[in-house]
């Protein structure tokens, strides 16, 4: 790694579900959804707190998607940035139905980030 400093990791973008790691006091292990990214910080809406807090990129980890979750592809050539639904898991691979094309793609789970498009209550 190293270099660049403030750029988010490739999996980290708006609507991605994240878990806060041990390095971030008071909120560690809480889960939330990224609302926006700025220099070195993500604004994360925490479900338990029902509020947004600013968390450094390196205190966030990806939530592994489960069946029926919405996912965003963040790696893997032509499928990058596609949104879909994880319809099944086969070992290390996920079978994703891409929303825009209705096509099925088999992609490594490590290429997929769980996204939540409607996390906070109406505001």
C-alpha positions, -999 to +999 in steps of 0.1 A: +000+000+000+011+036+008+010+067-014-020+088-022-030+091+014-065+104+013-080+083-015-106+058-003-100+021-008-115+009-041-144-009-024-155+022-004-182+044-020-216+059-012-243+034-002-218+007+007-225-010+041-195-008+064-185-020+098-163+001+121-131-016+132-116-018+167-095+013+162-124+037+165-135+041+201-172+042+212-185+030+178-163-001+172-180-030+155-211-009+147-225-013+112-238+015+090-240+028+055-217+053+038-235+086+029-206+106+015-168+107+013-145+136+018-108+139+024-098+108+044-132+105+061-164+088+053-197+101+067-214+069+079-250+066+090-249+041+119-280+020+124-278+018+161-270+054+167-295+066+140-271+094+131-242+101+108-206+102+121-173+109+104-150+079+103-115+077+089-112+053+059-088+030+077-113+024+106-138+009+081-142-026+068-164-041+042-195-060+052-196-094+034-228-095+013-253-123+019-279-138-004-305-114-016-284-083-007-280-056-032-243-054-042-221-031-062-192-046-082-160-026-075-135-048-094-135-071-124-132-052-156-164-046-176-187-052-146-171-025-124-197-001-108-226-023-119-253-027-093-271-060-088-287-085-065-267-114-050-290-143-058-267-171-046-233-179-032-212-207-045-181-211-025-159-180-031-181-168-059-214-149-060-240-152-086-252-116-093-282-105-113-272-072-127-300-047-123-296-028-156-293-058-179-310-086-160-280-107-169-265-132-144-228-128-137-206-151-116-181-129-097-157-135-068-173-123-035-142-102-029-153-081-059-186-072-043-196-046-018-230-048+000-250-016-007-280-003+011-301+022-009-326+031+018-310+030+052-321+060+071-358+067+078-374+094+057-357+127+063 
